[in-house]
Amino acid sequence: MGVLPIPDGTGADGDAGLTAFGLAYICGHFAEIRTDLGDDSSDPDTPLQRLLAAVQPHTGQSAALSGADPSGLEALVDAVHLAVVRATGDAWGVYGQATRHATLAGVAPVEIVYRCPLGVCAGRLREEVTGPARCEVGGGPLRRERLS
């Protein structure tokens, strides 16, 4: 399966990579997820609002969330995943991106990617970006990068 390397050096293997792909999916489909969950942002205890509260104080940092507990971020993304599965019946939830966009190596090379400004998610492929490339979770612009 083709995967994007995660900027902070963690591979797309294991929990760190899965969390990064889940967070990238949440960012890329934020409005849809908010609607599916019926989250109007008035309740700070919803899974989506707890994730936003954990990520937004770190907006503008160029490295991975410094001082943030990676297992805490994993648990927050897992909570949003479960909420999406329950609300939509989509068993892939937020982690399906890693499978939905799988390609065989050498078949369709990816040249342009948009990186997470916080360095915690896998970012998005050029085909997934319409309009200005912004992080819907952290609020900053995504970094355009050409893969070599």
N, C-alpha and C positions, 0 to 999 in steps of 0.2 A: 504494500500500500504506500502511496506517495504521501509524505508528510513534510511540513515545513519545520525547519529547526527553530527552536524557541530562543529568543535573543539572549536570555540570561545564561545560556549554556546547558540547561537541562534538556535532555533528549525528549523525543515524543514517546518514549517508552515509559510505561508505568504511570503512577498516579499524577506526577507533575505534568506530564504531557497530556493526559486525559483531562485534567483540570484546565489546562491552557486551551485545549480545543473547546471544552464546554464554555469557558468564559468568552472565547471568540464568537461562539454561536450566540450567546446571550447578547453580546455587544451588537452583532450584525442583525439580530432579529428582536431588538429590545422592545420596540413599539408593539409588535405582534405578540410577544410574550406577555407584556404588561396587559394587553387586551385579553388574551387567553386566560390569564390568571385573575382578571377583574381587579387588578391592583391600581387604585387611583392615587396611590402614594400617601393616603391619609393615615394609614396604619404602619407605624415603624417596625412592627413585629412580623410583617410578611417576609417570606424568604427573599424576595427581590429587594425589598427595602433594607434588609439586614446586609445583603451583599453590597448594595450601593453605599451604605454607611461605612463598610469596611474598606472599600476601594477608593471612594472619592477624596478622603483626606490626603491621599498619596498622589493626586493628579498633578502632573507636571514633573514628576520624578522620571528620570530617563532610565533608571535601572529597575530591576524587579522591586516590588514593594519592600522597601527597607524597613526592617523592624516588624513586618507583618508575619504572622504565624502561618506558614504554608499549609499546615494541616487544618487551620481555621478557615483559610480560603477554600480549600478542598471541601470542607463540610458545608460551607455556604453555597458553593456551586452545586454540590449534591442535593441540597435542600431545594434549590430552584429546579433542578432536574426532576426530582420527585413531584414537585408541584405541577410542572408541565405535563409529566406523564399522567398524573391524576386528572388534570383539567382537560387534556386533549385526547387522551387515549393513545398518544404517539409513544410507543415503547422505546423509541430511540431517544426521546427527550432532547436534552441539550448536548448529549454526547454523540449523536448520530452524525455530526459533521465529519468526524474522523473516518467514518465508514461511507457516508453519502458521496464524498468527493474523492474517494480512493481512485488512484490511477496506477497503472503499471509503470515502473521505472523505464524511462526512455520513450514512452509512447506519446506523451503530451507534456513537453517541458514547460515549467512555469518560469516566466522571466521577471514579472513584476509582482511584488507583494506589498501589502500595506501592513506595517508592524504596529503593534500595540504601543502607545506612548508610555504606558506604565511598565512594559516589559514583562507582563504576566500572562498574556494570552498568545495564541498562535497567530493572531492577526487575520487578515482576509486576503483572498486571491483577487487579482484585478477584476475578474468576472463577477465577483460578489459585491463590488463597490459601485454604487450609482450616486452621482452628485459628489459633493465634498466628502472626503473620507474622514469621518470623525468617530471617535470612541463614544459610543452611547452610554457606556457605564461610567467611565472616568471623565468624559467631557472634552478631552483634548483632541487635536488632529492626529490622525494616523500617519505614521512615517512611511513614505513611499520608498521602496528599496528594490533595486534590480539584483536578481540572483545571478551569480556567475556560473 
